[in-house]
Amino acid sequence: MEAQHQGSKHRPPHVSPPHGRVGGPPALGKGAHGGDQKIDPFTRKVSAGLFPRRQLTQSSSRFQVSKPPSDYKPLPLLKDTPPAERPGLFIKKIEQCNYLFDFTDPMNELRAKEIKRAALNEILDYVSNYKGVLSEPVYPEVVRMVRINAFRTLPPVLNPDFDPDEDEPPLEASWPHLELVYGFFLRFLESPELQTSLAKKYIDQSFVLKLLELFDSEDPRERDFLKTVLHRIYGKFLGLRAYIRRQINNIFLRFVYETEKFNGVAELLEILGSIINGFALPLKPEHKQFLIKVLLPLHTTKMLNQYQAQLAYCVVQFLEKDPSLTEPVMIGLLRYWPKTNSPKEVMYLGEIEEILDIIDPTQFMKIQEPLFRQLVKCVSSPHFQVAERALYFWNNEYVVSLIEENSEVIMPIMFDSLYRMSKEHWNKTIIALVYNVLKTMMSMNGKLFDDLTTSYKADKQKEKKKENERDELWKQLDKLKLEFDSKGQPRSKSASPTASTAAGGVASIQSTPSSSEWPKPMLA
């Protein structure tokens, strides 16, 4: 039992724990013949490649299974039923989809699963292609069916160290039914016959809250459906808009300051990007507070690479709506700037350029000094990708025009580092980019460029002179050290630097010299 437990603990992250006894690698900690075996903690990635990659599946349906009755059988087809009997049969088919099955065993209740799948397909087609199907009794049954099938306890995370760039996401095992449930509900919301006055009785705040909790699902297919469903609810139900925004705020704040783990951040930001685009002007104080207190702190998490594009889009949408927000946003980004994470710096630089693409010239003047002081640090970075991304700013025509208009301020900030990088950087590509930037700056303001070059060389000469003086001073001090011993007494020319000791190992001690005999200080 202990060996089995240790085997599951050290199993590679992309291999799901078996539900039964299946063939696999021997448990770590025991050799092939049962003997002890040392575990190498540095072979995690290597050992993961020894076994074939399998698609992870997870099923939350194992926690709630409702078996259908013994008389569970297919109902007549809606298209073959007289029109007068279709409304009642439609509701019966919806009720037939309220039973849940265990998908962890693919061979379990195959006939009942197929009956439900056929019913879901039929009601989906009925809502999509027929008119007059959304009568008042249908609304509570549709919402009830969605609640039973979709609202559930999500399974525990199988791989806490999940990397979207390397690992395959775990997929929901009950997706063959769940996909049809979401598709049907989406067609229900998009139907031109939908009456929000009736639907709002059942699609309320508790329904929305449960829907938002599902955004933490590890299956990207489910999150994509949820994104569309929530966006339709936001557009149709005006009374829920403020509540939806407030709950999304709460999810983000909990993610930033407490859990640092939520799978649906990118999808929620996509919804917010569309919502922000529809904000009326002038922006309300609550919207501005959301930008400063919620969106900007999202830049600080370790999962930024999973939603950076959507986050940058939301920030740019705000600045297009209200350019006066540019200064607090830029100051906030500079305050959160990563110090030891180079890939994150590259993402920050990309977002800064997106902001500069739409910035107003008057707002640029307010943030140019702190911004370019940070860019100087990026250009000087030993990480070539950071330096390269910062130097690419000079490939943007609009940014170059802004720099040219404010060259008197920007060029003195940038020049020294650029000139030094052109001589000292280890990467040839960076040196070539630096030369191009210097050439651009020379064409912008030749006189200022010459002045800065002269000043830089003069400063270098002063530094070199100070360094020579410092070296000369140390040489003189070394000379004094040779001329006087540790007691401050002059050494005889015949004596070696290391004085011989007297018999018995005790050094001879002479009288202490007077103050006039001490060496004169060499410092001016």
Solvent accessible surface area in square Angstrom, and as a share of the most:
residue,aa,sasa,rsa
1,M,188,0.84
2,E,138,0.62
3,A,33,0.26
4,Q,109,0.49
5,H,123,0.55
6,Q,54,0.24
7,G,14,0.13
8,S,50,0.32
9,K,145,0.61
10,H,74,0.33
11,R,62,0.23
12,P,12,0.08
13,P,27,0.17
14,H,15,0.07
15,V,28,0.16
16,S,28,0.18
17,P,69,0.43
18,P,61,0.38
19,H,142,0.63
20,G,45,0.44
21,R,216,0.79
22,V,86,0.49
23,G,79,0.76
24,G,61,0.59
25,P,73,0.46
26,P,96,0.60
27,A,28,0.22
28,L,73,0.36
29,G,17,0.16
30,K,87,0.37
31,G,19,0.18
32,A,93,0.72
33,H,187,0.84
34,G,49,0.47
35,G,42,0.40
36,D,131,0.68
37,Q,97,0.43
38,K,196,0.83
39,I,68,0.35
40,D,74,0.38
41,P,103,0.65
42,F,176,0.73
43,T,51,0.30
44,R,106,0.39
45,K,128,0.54
46,V,104,0.60
47,S,35,0.23
48,A,13,0.10
49,G,65,0.62
50,L,129,0.64
51,F,59,0.25
52,P,110,0.69
53,R,130,0.48
54,R,120,0.44
55,Q,80,0.36
56,L,8,0.04
57,T,75,0.44
58,Q,7,0.03
59,S,1,0.01
60,S,0,0.00
61,S,11,0.07
62,R,102,0.37
63,F,111,0.46
64,Q,65,0.29
65,V,63,0.36
66,S,45,0.29
67,K,152,0.64
68,P,24,0.15
69,P,64,0.40
70,S,126,0.82
71,D,102,0.53
72,Y,17,0.07
73,K,125,0.53
74,P,84,0.53
75,L,49,0.25
76,P,88,0.55
77,L,84,0.42
78,L,3,0.02
79,K,133,0.56
80,D,102,0.53
81,T,13,0.08
82,P,72,0.45
83,P,99,0.63
84,A,95,0.74
85,E,104,0.46
86,R,46,0.17
87,P,65,0.41
88,G,40,0.38
89,L,18,0.09
90,F,1,0.00
91,I,35,0.18
92,K,119,0.50
93,K,6,0.02
94,I,0,0.00
95,E,74,0.33
96,Q,16,0.07
97,C,0,0.00
98,N,16,0.08
99,Y,63,0.24
100,L,21,0.11
101,F,4,0.02
102,D,33,0.17
103,F,34,0.14
104,T,46,0.27
105,D,67,0.35
106,P,96,0.60
107,M,141,0.63
108,N,53,0.27
109,E,55,0.25
110,L,92,0.46
111,R,155,0.56
112,A,13,0.10
113,K,17,0.07
114,E,83,0.37
115,I,13,0.07
116,K,3,0.01
117,R,90,0.33
118,A,48,0.38
119,A,4,0.03
120,L,0,0.00
121,N,55,0.28
122,E,30,0.14
123,I,0,0.00
124,L,35,0.17
125,D,71,0.37
126,Y,13,0.05
127,V,9,0.05
128,S,46,0.30
129,N,103,0.53
130,Y,74,0.28
131,K,191,0.81
132,G,65,0.63
133,V,10,0.06
134,L,11,0.05
135,S,46,0.30
136,E,100,0.45
137,P,77,0.48
138,V,0,0.00
139,Y,1,0.00
140,P,43,0.27
141,E,34,0.15
142,V,0,0.00
143,V,7,0.04
144,R,123,0.45
145,M,0,0.00
146,V,1,0.00
147,R,76,0.28
148,I,50,0.26
149,N,11,0.06
150,A,0,0.00
151,F,25,0.10
152,R,32,0.12
153,T,99,0.58
154,L,45,0.23
155,P,16,0.10
156,P,97,0.61
157,V,67,0.39
158,L,66,0.33
159,N,8,0.04
160,P,107,0.67
161,D,101,0.52
162,F,56,0.23
163,D,47,0.25
164,P,59,0.37
165,D,119,0.62
166,E,103,0.46
167,D,21,0.11
168,E,80,0.36
169,P,36,0.22
170,P,3,0.02
171,L,38,0.19
172,E,6,0.03
173,A,25,0.20
174,S,13,0.08
175,W,17,0.06
176,P,70,0.44
177,H,10,0.04
178,L,6,0.03
179,E,71,0.32
180,L,26,0.13
181,V,0,0.00
182,Y,1,0.00
183,G,12,0.12
184,F,0,0.00
185,F,1,0.00
186,L,25,0.12
187,R,109,0.40
188,F,0,0.00
189,L,0,0.00
190,E,68,0.31
191,S,11,0.07
192,P,134,0.85
193,E,53,0.24
194,L,20,0.10
195,Q,91,0.41
196,T,50,0.29
197,S,65,0.42
198,L,30,0.15
199,A,1,0.00
200,K,124,0.53
201,K,125,0.53
202,Y,71,0.27
203,I,1,0.01
204,D,53,0.28
205,Q,87,0.39
206,S,59,0.38
207,F,0,0.00
208,V,0,0.00
209,L,71,0.35
210,K,96,0.41
211,L,1,0.00
212,L,1,0.01
213,E,92,0.41
214,L,3,0.02
215,F,0,0.00
216,D,48,0.25
217,S,3,0.02
218,E,18,0.08
219,D,0,0.00
220,P,49,0.31
221,R,88,0.32
222,E,0,0.00
223,R,34,0.12
224,D,77,0.40
225,F,51,0.21
226,L,0,0.00
227,K,41,0.17
228,T,35,0.20
229,V,0,0.00
230,L,0,0.00
231,H,60,0.27
232,R,78,0.29
233,I,0,0.00
234,Y,19,0.07
235,G,42,0.40
236,K,75,0.32
237,F,8,0.03
238,L,121,0.60
239,G,74,0.71
240,L,16,0.08
241,R,81,0.29
242,A,51,0.40
243,Y,23,0.09
244,I,0,0.00
245,R,40,0.14
246,R,121,0.44
247,Q,29,0.13
248,I,0,0.00
249,N,38,0.20
250,N,56,0.29
251,I,15,0.08
252,F,0,0.00
253,L,65,0.33
254,R,117,0.43
255,F,2,0.01
256,V,15,0.09
257,Y,142,0.54
258,E,129,0.58
259,T,73,0.43
260,E,70,0.31
261,K,74,0.31
262,F,25,0.10
263,N,29,0.15
264,G,0,0.00
265,V,2,0.01
266,A,16,0.12
267,E,22,0.10
268,L,0,0.00
269,L,1,0.00
270,E,73,0.33
271,I,2,0.01
272,L,4,0.02
273,G,0,0.00
274,S,54,0.35
275,I,11,0.06
276,I,1,0.00
277,N,84,0.43
278,G,64,0.61
279,F,20,0.09
280,A,82,0.64
281,L,111,0.55
282,P,122,0.77
283,L,10,0.05
284,K,113,0.48
285,P,111,0.70
286,E,94,0.42
287,H,14,0.06
288,K,70,0.30
289,Q,109,0.49
290,F,16,0.07
291,L,0,0.00
292,I,48,0.25
293,K,118,0.50
294,V,8,0.05
295,L,0,0.00
296,L,1,0.00
297,P,8,0.05
298,L,0,0.00
299,H,1,0.00
300,T,58,0.34
301,T,5,0.03
302,K,157,0.67
303,M,20,0.09
304,L,2,0.01
305,N,78,0.40
306,Q,67,0.30
307,Y,2,0.01
308,Q,27,0.12
309,A,72,0.55
310,Q,44,0.20
311,L,0,0.00
312,A,0,0.00
313,Y,107,0.41
314,C,0,0.00
315,V,0,0.00
316,V,17,0.10
317,Q,18,0.08
318,F,0,0.00
319,L,3,0.02
320,E,98,0.44
321,K,46,0.19
322,D,24,0.12
323,P,64,0.40
324,S,67,0.43
325,L,13,0.07
326,T,4,0.02
327,E,69,0.31
328,P,58,0.36
329,V,0,0.00
330,M,1,0.00
331,I,72,0.36
332,G,1,0.01
333,L,2,0.01
334,L,28,0.14
335,R,144,0.53
336,Y,61,0.23
337,W,10,0.03
338,P,17,0.10
339,K,165,0.70
340,T,138,0.80
341,N,65,0.33
342,S,25,0.16
343,P,89,0.56
344,K,23,0.10
345,E,23,0.10
346,V,42,0.24
347,M,42,0.19
348,Y,4,0.01
349,L,0,0.00
350,G,17,0.17
351,E,1,0.00
352,I,1,0.00
353,E,26,0.12
354,E,75,0.34
355,I,1,0.00
356,L,0,0.00
357,D,69,0.36
358,I,63,0.32
359,I,6,0.03
360,D,56,0.29
361,P,60,0.38
362,T,83,0.48
363,Q,19,0.09
364,F,0,0.00
365,M,116,0.52
366,K,113,0.48
367,I,0,0.00
368,Q,12,0.05
369,E,82,0.37
370,P,48,0.30
371,L,1,0.01
372,F,0,0.00
373,R,129,0.47
374,Q,27,0.12
375,L,1,0.01
376,V,23,0.13
377,K,134,0.57
378,C,1,0.01
379,V,0,0.00
380,S,32,0.21
381,S,16,0.11
382,P,105,0.66
383,H,66,0.30
384,F,75,0.31
385,Q,88,0.39
386,V,0,0.00
387,A,0,0.00
388,E,38,0.17
389,R,55,0.20
390,A,0,0.00
391,L,3,0.01
392,Y,83,0.31
393,F,0,0.00
394,W,20,0.07
395,N,109,0.56
396,N,25,0.13
397,E,153,0.69
398,Y,79,0.30
399,V,0,0.00
400,V,27,0.16
401,S,42,0.27
402,L,2,0.01
403,I,1,0.01
404,E,88,0.40
405,E,125,0.56
406,N,17,0.09
407,S,8,0.05
408,E,112,0.50
409,V,54,0.31
410,I,1,0.00
411,M,0,0.00
412,P,60,0.37
413,I,28,0.14
414,M,0,0.00
415,F,1,0.00
416,D,67,0.35
417,S,10,0.06
418,L,0,0.00
419,Y,40,0.15
420,R,77,0.28
421,M,17,0.08
422,S,7,0.05
423,K,133,0.57
424,E,107,0.48
425,H,15,0.07
426,W,162,0.57
427,N,23,0.12
428,K,174,0.74
429,T,74,0.43
430,I,0,0.00
431,I,41,0.21
432,A,53,0.41
433,L,28,0.14
434,V,0,0.00
435,Y,110,0.42
436,N,88,0.45
437,V,3,0.02
438,L,13,0.07
439,K,146,0.62
440,T,39,0.23
441,M,2,0.01
442,M,98,0.44
443,S,93,0.60
444,M,28,0.13
445,N,33,0.17
446,G,33,0.31
447,K,158,0.67
448,L,27,0.13
449,F,16,0.07
450,D,84,0.43
451,D,72,0.37
452,L,28,0.14
453,T,25,0.15
454,T,92,0.53
455,S,55,0.36
456,Y,22,0.09
457,K,107,0.45
458,A,46,0.35
459,D,67,0.35
460,K,81,0.34
461,Q,122,0.54
462,K,128,0.54
463,E,103,0.46
464,K,123,0.52
465,K,130,0.55
466,K,131,0.55
467,E,88,0.39
468,N,85,0.44
469,E,100,0.45
470,R,126,0.46
471,D,67,0.35
472,E,87,0.39
473,L,48,0.24
474,W,150,0.53
475,K,132,0.56
476,Q,59,0.26
477,L,71,0.35
478,D,81,0.42
479,K,126,0.54
480,L,42,0.21
481,K,148,0.63
482,L,113,0.56
483,E,75,0.34
484,F,40,0.17
485,D,42,0.22
486,S,115,0.74
487,K,130,0.55
488,G,6,0.06
489,Q,22,0.10
490,P,89,0.56
491,R,73,0.27
492,S,65,0.42
493,K,211,0.89
494,S,114,0.73
495,A,49,0.38
496,S,62,0.40
497,P,89,0.56
498,T,113,0.66
499,A,71,0.55
500,S,102,0.66
501,T,85,0.49
502,A,47,0.37
503,A,103,0.80
504,G,82,0.79
505,G,60,0.58
506,V,102,0.59
507,A,55,0.42
508,S,88,0.57
509,I,148,0.75
510,Q,126,0.56
511,S,99,0.64
512,T,111,0.65
513,P,17,0.11
514,S,63,0.40
515,S,97,0.63
516,S,91,0.59
517,E,93,0.42
518,W,118,0.41
519,P,49,0.31
520,K,152,0.65
521,P,116,0.73
522,M,88,0.39
523,L,127,0.63
524,A,154,1.20
